[in-house]
Structure formats: C-alpha cells, structure tokens
C-alpha cells in the first residue's frame, strides 16, 4: 500500500499553514515527518486522518482517492488522550468498539496487547494510578489494538525510561515488518534515523527537504574524515608530512584525542589518504567519512528560514 499526498494546501483564515505539500509513504516502511513547532506537521497529520480537509490538493491510496472508512488508522498523539479516571480494560475495549471491533474481539486484543507490553497487572486499574511511562504504553496499546494499516506516532518516546523505550522500539519494528505504513513525527533525531528510510522536513508550511536519509547524507561533500588511533600525535605528524598538500585542516577531538578529524581539499583525495594510512605502520582503529547527522541537517533546513 502507498499513501500519497499531492500539492496539499491549507489555510486557517488568512494564515496559510500548508503550501504544496507532496510526499509518499509505503507499507513496511517508516516515514519521518519533521519540523519545528508550528511548521505544519500536526495539520498534515490531521488532514491525512480526515480531522481537517485540505483546501486544495489530493490524498490517495495506491493511486486512488483515499476512502478513510476503508482504512484502519492508529494514532498516538503527543498529548495523550485517554481517560485518567477510567479502568484501563474498560476504556481500551470501548475505544476499540468505536473503531468497529466486536466486544469479545476487543477484549481479546486488549488482553494480548497488555501482555505484549508487560502491563497485564494493570488491567483493572485506573489509568491515573500508573506512571507517565506506563500510561504511554497504554496509549500505544490503544493505538495498535485494531491492527491499523496506517500508524501515526507523534513523539512516542517522550518521557520513557531506557527499558520501556527498548520495548517500544521492538513493537514499532514489529509493526513496520507486519506491513503497516508508519508515519513518525519526533524531535529526537536518533529515533528517526533508526526507524525511517525517508523523511520530509517542513519549514513554515513548506517541504524544505525530502528524500531518502542515506541519499541526503551522501549528497553532502565527503571531504571530512575521522581516523581513530592509539597514537594520535604520531598519526597527525605523519599525515601532515605525507599528505600535507591535500589537507586543509587536521584537528583532534578535545574530549577524545584518539579521534583525528582530517579536512581534505577535495573528496577525491580520500583514496590517497587511505593508502597513506595503510602504509603508516601506525595503529589505526577506524577510518570513515564524517557524514552530517540528521540533527545537523534538520537545523540547517529549519534555522535558515527557508
């Protein structure tokens, strides 16, 4: 299944919130929808789900206009939407019934997900008695109980401890592998890099950058190299002597001096540099191109006011 947004625009009064938003997400993959607060992410999500309707443009599934009643959506909002004073089993079953599940089917799905998330002991507890992290796991159960085809996760790891974060990672990976379309919105770029193949960065209601993360990174100049050695001073002296004409700068990491960062004048000099290192008789543990992090790219495309 493929979800496609084509030239979506949306205004509230005189304020234009989205301008010509186009993107595509496929089954069995996670798509990262990124942007600063107010960039248009939430409006885009709500339009996909049919909470709002676009002023112009179209949304399609496999090339045909979307019929939302035929699609099972799972939405985990950043601001959690469950009832704190209601018993967990009761409200999960109720929410599943609202989405078309029979009561017995909903009860079975609820039991299965509470067990999967190690939450079965809280089945008959009120939500407000749980910690914030455990409440978040209940929200995830509510999101996935109906076996959604399109899953939208908005800051799903916010406030989770490392153990619960790992559990949530496993569940998200299972959901992707089961063939769902997963739309992932987060300011935690490490999670976006871990799960998503493709991204779109929104800025002021427009897509400032989109595409495959690996391809985007490879499009940057590949002229900065990191070498790791137990003999950093000796390595630095050797490189300046052997390859000085091809090096623009050479620095060591103040926090970890075994890391040497070499800026070469042209990316094509990488091969010559690697050859020189292989002939150095100096202990070298690592040699790699320093690609920009997704965080670096995000800042570049959102801070510049594109």
C-alpha positions in Angstrom: 0.0 0.0 0.0 1.2 3.5 -0.8 -0.1 6.7 0.8 0.5 9.8 -1.4 -0.1 13.5 -0.7 -0.1 15.7 -3.7 0.1 19.5 -3.5 -1.8 19.8 -0.3 -2.6 23.4 0.8 -4.4 24.5 4.0 -5.2 27.9 5.4 -7.0 29.0 8.6 -8.5 32.4 7.9 -5.7 34.5 6.4 -2.9 32.3 7.7 -1.6 29.8 5.2 -0.5 26.8 7.2 0.5 24.3 4.4 1.7 25.1 0.9 2.1 22.5 -1.8 2.9 19.5 0.5 3.7 16.4 -1.5 5.1 13.2 -0.1 4.7 9.4 -0.4 4.9 6.6 2.2 4.9 2.9 1.6 3.8 -0.2 3.5 6.5 -1.9 5.6 8.5 1.3 6.0 8.6 4.3 8.4 8.4 7.8 7.1 9.7 10.7 9.2 7.7 13.9 9.2 10.0 16.5 10.8 9.8 20.2 11.6 10.0 22.8 14.3 6.9 23.6 16.4 4.4 25.4 14.1 5.9 24.0 10.9 2.7 22.2 9.9 3.3 18.6 11.0 0.2 18.3 13.1 -2.0 19.9 10.4 -0.6 17.4 7.9 -1.4 14.5 10.2 -4.9 15.7 10.8 -5.6 16.1 7.1 -4.3 12.5 6.5 -6.7 11.3 9.1 -9.7 13.4 7.9 -9.9 15.6 11.0 -9.3 18.6 8.7 -9.7 18.8 5.0 -7.3 20.4 2.6 -8.2 23.5 0.7 -6.6 22.0 -2.4 -4.5 19.0 -3.5 -5.3 15.3 -3.1 -4.6 12.3 -0.9 -4.6 8.8 -2.5 -4.0 5.2 -1.6 -2.4 3.2 -4.4 -3.3 5.9 -6.8 -7.0 6.1 -5.9 -8.6 8.8 -3.8 -8.5 7.9 -0.1 -11.7 6.4 1.4 -10.9 6.7 5.1 -13.7 4.4 6.2 -11.8 1.6 4.3 -8.6 2.4 6.2 -7.7 1.4 9.7 -5.8 4.2 11.4 -3.8 4.1 14.6 -2.8 7.5 16.0 -0.6 8.0 19.1 -0.7 11.8 19.8 2.0 13.7 21.6 -0.7 14.9 24.1 -2.1 11.6 25.4 -5.9 11.3 25.0 -7.0 8.6 27.4 -9.3 8.9 30.4 -7.3 9.1 33.7 -10.2 8.0 36.0 -11.4 5.1 33.9 -10.3 1.5 34.2 -7.8 0.5 31.6 -9.5 -2.6 30.2 -12.9 -0.8 30.0 -11.7 2.2 28.1 -9.4 0.2 25.7 -12.4 -2.0 24.8 -14.7 1.0 24.5 -12.2 2.8 22.1 -11.8 -0.4 20.1 -15.6 -0.8 19.7 -15.8 2.8 18.5 -13.4 1.7 15.7 -15.6 -1.2 14.7 -14.4 -4.1 16.7 -16.8 -6.6 18.4 -16.7 -6.6 22.2 -15.2 -10.1 22.5 -12.7 -9.3 19.8 -11.8 -6.1 21.5 -11.3 -7.8 24.9 -9.0 -10.4 23.3 -7.0 -7.7 21.6 -6.7 -5.7 24.8 -5.5 -8.7 26.7 -3.0 -9.6 24.0 -1.5 -6.1 23.9 -1.4 -5.6 27.7 0.6 -8.9 27.8 2.9 -7.8 25.0 3.6 -4.6 26.8 4.1 -6.3 30.2 1.1 -4.4 31.5 -1.4 -7.2 32.3 -1.2 -6.5 36.1 -2.8 -3.1 35.4 -5.8 -4.5 33.5 -8.3 -3.4 36.2 -6.5 -0.3 37.4 -7.4 3.3 36.7 -5.1 5.0 34.3 -4.2 7.8 36.7 -2.6 5.2 39.1 0.1 4.5 36.5 3.4 6.2 36.0 3.8 8.5 32.9 5.8 5.9 31.1 3.3 3.1 31.7 0.4 5.4 30.7 2.3 5.9 27.4 2.4 2.1 26.9 -1.4 2.0 27.4 -1.7 4.7 24.8 0.4 2.6 22.4 -1.9 -0.4 23.1 -4.9 1.8 22.2 -3.2 2.8 19.0 -2.4 -0.7 17.8 -5.3 -2.8 19.1 -7.2 -2.5 15.8 -4.3 -3.8 13.7 -4.0 -0.4 11.8 -2.8 -0.1 8.3 -1.5 3.4 8.8 0.1 4.2 12.1 0.9 7.7 13.1 3.3 8.2 16.1 3.8 11.7 17.4 6.8 11.9 19.9 6.2 8.3 21.0 9.4 8.1 23.1 8.8 11.2 25.2 9.4 10.5 28.9 10.2 6.8 28.5 13.0 5.2 30.5 15.6 3.1 28.6 13.8 -0.2 29.3 10.4 1.0 28.1 12.0 2.8 25.2 13.6 -0.5 24.1 10.2 -2.3 24.4 8.5 0.4 22.3 11.3 0.1 19.7 10.6 -3.6 19.4 6.9 -3.1 19.0 7.4 -0.3 16.3 9.8 -2.6 14.4 7.2 -5.4 14.5 4.5 -3.1 13.3 6.7 -2.0 10.3 7.7 -5.6 9.5 4.0 -6.6 9.6 3.4 -4.2 6.6 1.9 -1.1 8.1 2.7 2.4 6.9 4.3 4.2 9.9 4.4 8.0 10.0 6.9 9.1 12.6 7.0 12.6 14.0 9.7 13.4 16.6 12.3 15.9 17.6 14.5 13.1 18.7 16.6 12.6 15.6 18.3 9.4 16.7 14.9 7.6 16.6 14.1 9.0 13.2 17.5 7.7 11.9 16.9 4.3 13.5 13.4 3.7 12.0 12.9 5.8 8.9 14.1 5.3 5.4 12.6 8.5 4.1 11.9 11.9 5.6 10.3 15.3 4.8 11.4 18.4 6.7 8.7 21.0 7.0 9.5 24.7 7.5 6.9 27.4 7.5 4.3 25.2 5.9 6.5 24.0 3.0 8.7 21.0 2.5 12.2 22.3 2.8 13.9 18.9 2.1 12.6 15.4 1.4 14.0 12.1 0.3 16.0 9.0 1.5 18.1 9.8 4.6 21.1 7.9 3.2 21.0 9.7 -0.1 20.6 13.1 1.5 23.7 12.5 3.7 25.7 11.3 0.7 24.8 14.5 -1.2 26.9 16.5 1.2 30.7 17.0 0.5 32.6 13.9 1.6 35.7 15.7 2.4 35.9 15.3 6.2 37.5 12.1 7.5 37.7 10.7 11.0 40.6 8.5 11.9 40.9 6.8 15.3 44.3 5.8 16.6 46.0 5.0 19.9 48.9 7.1 18.6 47.1 10.3 17.6 50.1 12.6 17.8 52.3 10.3 15.7 49.5 9.9 13.2 48.9 13.7 12.9 52.6 14.3 12.2 52.8 11.5 9.7 49.7 12.7 7.7 50.9 16.3 7.6 54.3 15.2 6.3 52.9 12.6 3.8 49.7 14.3 2.6 50.0 17.9 3.8 49.4 19.3 0.3 46.0 17.6 0.2 44.9 18.5 3.7 43.0 21.7 4.5 43.0 21.2 8.3 43.7 18.5 10.8 42.3 18.6 14.4 41.9 16.3 17.3 38.8 15.9 19.5 39.3 17.7 22.8 37.2 15.1 24.6 38.7 12.1 23.0 42.2 12.9 21.5 42.3 9.4 19.8 39.9 10.9 17.3 41.6 12.8 14.4 39.5 14.9 12.0 41.0 15.5 8.6 39.6 18.0 6.2 40.8 17.2 2.7 40.9 19.8 -0.1 38.9 17.5 -2.5 36.8 14.5 -1.8 38.8 12.6 -4.4 41.8 12.6 -2.1 40.2 10.0 0.2 41.8 7.1 -1.7 45.3 8.7 -1.4 44.7 9.3 2.3 43.6 5.8 2.9 46.6 4.4 1.0 48.9 6.6 3.1 47.3 5.4 6.3 47.7 1.7 5.3 51.4 2.3 4.7 52.0 4.1 8.0 52.7 1.2 10.4 50.6 3.2 12.9 47.9 1.6 14.9 44.6 2.7 13.3 41.2 1.5 14.6 38.8 3.4 12.4 38.8 5.4 9.1 35.5 6.9 8.0 33.8 9.7 6.1 32.1 12.1 8.6 28.6 12.5 7.3 26.3 15.1 8.7 24.0 13.9 11.4 20.2 14.2 10.8 20.2 16.8 13.6 22.8 18.9 11.6 20.6 18.6 8.5 17.4 19.5 10.4 19.0 22.6 11.9 20.3 23.7 8.5 16.9 23.4 6.8 14.8 24.9 9.7 17.1 27.5 11.1 17.8 29.2 7.8 14.2 30.3 7.4 13.7 28.5 4.0 
